[in-house]
Amino acid sequence: MAMHHYLRLTFILLFVITSLFCLYFVIKKRKKRKAPKLLSKEKYDCSKNEGMTEISISNDSFFNIWPYVSELKAAKILSKKIKESELIHKVYRNSTNDFEYILLTTEKENHFVKVVVDKNKKKALGYLFLDL
């Protein structure tokens, strides 16, 4: 009978240790979660070239920005109060069709968050603040 209790305690102890390891790695992964990247002026200038064309917002041919917008809201760069239908102000594309520049409105008037998207890699490079 005593052997039975030792086995039960061993399994409970093993379960607790395994649970603690899992919890440790979940917490560690959450801390290392990447935040949206603020672009430097040099990196932004490298993506720019002559001839920017404006793309209609009603046309959905531009990059799917919504997962990146969620990251910006989670990092408190964008306000959660702004409706998604009013969030995109303008969309531009460079002459070589490699990059898109999406202007997102903020709560302040004439202040925008510009998101630079690499269309070849199909990912957002980062954001920068634009004050007009």
Protein Blocks (a to p, Z undefined) as FASTA:
>chain_A
ZZmmmmmmmmmmmmmmmmmmmmmmmmmmmmmpccdddddfklmmmmpcehiadddfklck
bccfklmmmmmmmnomacfkbcfklmpmbdcddfkomaccdddddfbehiacdddddfkl
opafbdcdddZZ
